[in-house]
Amino acid sequence: MSVTIYHNPRCSKSRATLAIIEEKGIKPKIVEYLVNPPSAAELKRVLKMLGLRPVEILRGKEAQEAGIDPAQFDDDRLIQKMVEMPIVIERPIVVSGAKARLGRPPERILEIL
């Protein structure tokens, strides 16, 4: 089973989620998305697996600080803003096969492991 975590090592929820994955004996592909942001196509694919719209994985405080008002953007433009400023993407996101979960709370990822 291939598992990928979109990870921010400075985030306690992201670190806890990674620990859960590793405790299961899984060595995930770790994508530090602040260093290597996902492309728009990749983000769309992950959103589809999550069953969420872009606004649902938008970090409110960070978006506000970046001047992003989600009410002013359609989904495609919001995704583009997320690619340009990945700090506004909620984390962690775990992808396992064709399924994905937002690790908030971290234990939620157990549904797909």
FENDA-V552960 format. One record per run of one state. SS is the DSSP state (alpha for helix, beta for strand, coil for the rest). FROM is the first residue (numbers start at 1). TO is the last residue. Records with the same first field share a line. If there is no record, write none. Layout:
SS=FROM-TO  FROM-TO
This chain:
coil=1-2  8-11  24-28  33-39  51-53  59-59  66-69  73-74  85-85  90-92  97-98  103-105  112-113
beta=3-7  29-32  58-58  89-89  93-96  99-102
alpha=12-23  40-50  54-57  60-65  70-72  75-84  86-88  106-111
